[in-house]
Every structure is written in C-alpha cells, then in structure tokens.
Amino acid sequence: MSRGFVKEGDQEEIPVIPPRSALPPGVINYVTPGGLAGLLAEQQAFQAEKDNLALENETEQRIATTVLNGRMLLLQERLNSAVVLRPEDAQRDAVRFGATVTLKVVGTTQVQKFQIVGVDEADIQAQKIAFVAPIAVAVTGKKVGEVAELRLGREVRKLEVVKIEW
C-alpha cells in the first residue's frame, strides 16, 4: 500500500542511529590491542542487549531492534577495518601510535599527558586522544626535546616533547 493511504498517526518515525567517532575517508582504522578488546566487548554487549530486549509494545520493540541492528552494523564495519598496531612493534625513539606522551607548552609551565590511540578508543577523561586529532598529528614523529607546532586558528602553540612512554 502506498504511504499516501496511511493515516498520519499510523506512521512510524524512522529511528536515528548515532554515528561512530569520525574516521576521515581513506584513513586506516588503527587500534591498540586494548582498543580491539574494547570493540569486541562492545559487540558482545550489543548482542546481549538485543537478546534480552523484551518490550511489550510491538512498535517499540521493532524500533529498538532496528537501532541495535544499526549500531551493530556500524560496529562491525569498524571491526572489519581495524588494523591492530602493537606498541611493542613500534620504534620507540619518537612519538608514535600507542605511545603516552608528555608535552610542555613552550614558554609556560603547562604540561599535558595523553596516549595516542584509535578513534573508537579516544576518551579525553582517560587522557586518550585519537591519532587523527590535530595535536596527535603535530607531535607524531617528534623525539624527546623536539618542538612541534600546533596551529589553533591564527595562534601557533609550540609544544616540547618532554617524555615518551610505552
């Protein structure tokens, strides 16, 4: 039946499925071993939620199932494209993916410390930033004592690499 013959009150709203963290087109989906474990745990949690989904209202059940299926599909795409980079395989002479880096803003006493991780594992509260973030891009490849330039609009902030940890 054509949608033109359906009463307005009978139309279901199409659920909005939130996108995953942005991964620029053409960029490889690097993850740490912990990041891959997190994605797999998320997949199990989605499946458990789907298996235990029991709403009395048929429409709500259908919408909830559609949202879960959509989120699981987006997660599966990330899992399929994941490339694990192990910190023990990285050259340790410079800032690389998986490293925890301590930076000092040149000319101040301000210090920042964070780990460079995959886009799905980034969490600013846990001091983890995505490898595609501007600050991570600016310091990648720098050695202890070297200075990176981070452009923030018209401002250029100079960041000295103080420490690299694995």
N, C-alpha and C positions, 0 to 999 in steps of 0.2 A: 504494500500500500504506500502511496506517495505520502511524504511528510506533510503535504498540504492538507491532507484529510485527517490529521491527528489533532485532537484538542490540545490547546496550549498547556493546560495543566498536566497532560499525559507525557509531555516531552521531558526526557531525562537530560540533565545537564552533563556535558562531556567533562569528565574529571581532568584536572590539570596535574600532570606528573612533573614534579620538580626536577630540573636538570642536575646532573652531577657537576662537580667542580670543573671549571673550564680548562680544557686542554687545547692549545692552539692547533689549528689544522696543520697536518704534516709533521707534528712533533711526536716523537716516540714516547710512549707511556711508560716511563721508567718508574720502578717501585723498589723500595728496600725489601729485604726479606720480611721484616715486620709489617710493612705495608701490604704485602701479598697475603700474609696471615690475617690481617685485618679485613681485607676484601673477602677472603674465604669465610671468615666468621660472620661477616655481614650477609653473605649469601645464605648461610645456614640459618641465621636469624630471620631473614625474609621467608625462607621456606617453612620454618616453624610457625611464623605468624600466619602464613597462608593456610597451613594445615590445621591450625587452631581457630581459624576465622569462622565464627558462627553467629551471624546476625539474624534476628527474627524477620526483619523486613527484607524481602527478596531484592528490592531495588538497592538498598544499602549494601547488601551482600555482593551484588553484581558490581557496584561502583568500587567497593573496597577491593574486590578481587582484581578488577581492571587496573586500579592504581598499583597494587602489589605486583601484578604481572609486568606492568610498565617499568616499575623501579627495578625489578629483577632483570629485565631485558637490558636496561641501561648498565646495570652492574655487570652482566655477562659480557657485554661489549668491552668494558674496561678490563675484565679478567682475560678475555681473548687477546687483547692488545698489550697486556702487561709484559714488560721486559725487566726481569729482576737484575739489579746491579748490587753485587755483594761488596760491602766496604773492604773486606779482606783482599779483594781483587784489584782495588783501586791503587793508583800511585799515591803515595802518602806525602809527597813533597809539596803539595799545593791543595787549595780548596777544591774539592770535588763533590759529586753527588754522594750523599750519605754522611759526609763529614759534619761535625759540630764545629762551628767557627765562632771565635770571639773577635769582635771588631771594636775599635775605638774611633769615635768621630774626631778627626784631626782638629786640634785647637780647643778641645773640650775635655772634660773628664767622663763624658758619656760613653758607656760601654754597652754593647749588645751581644747576646749569645743566642745562637739558634742552630738547628740542624737542617740541612738541605735534603728534602725528601720529595716523593712523588705528589702529584696534585691531589690525589684522594686521601693522602695521609697528612696533609698540611693542617696545622692547628696552632694558631698564634698563641693560645693559652699554654700549650705544651711546648712552646718555643720551637716549632717545626714550621718551616716555610717551603713552599713549592719551588722546585728548581727553575720554573719559568718566571718566578717573581723577579721584578727588576733588581732588587738588592742581591739576590742569589746569582743572577746573571752577571752583575757587576763584579762580584768577588770570586767567581769561579775561575780557577787557573792561577789565582794570586797565591804567593808564598808568604810565610810569616815575615813581617816587616814591610811588605809591599803595600802600596796605597791604591785603592780603587776609587773611581769617581762614580757617584750615583746622582743621576740627574732627576731632580724633583721639580718639574715645571721649569722655571727660569733659574732656580737655585741648583748649584752643584755642590753636593756634600762629599767631602773626602773621608774615606774610611780606611783605617790602617788595620791590616790583619795582625792580631795580637797572638792568637793561638789557634791551632787546628787539632781537633781530637777525633779519634776513630773509636 
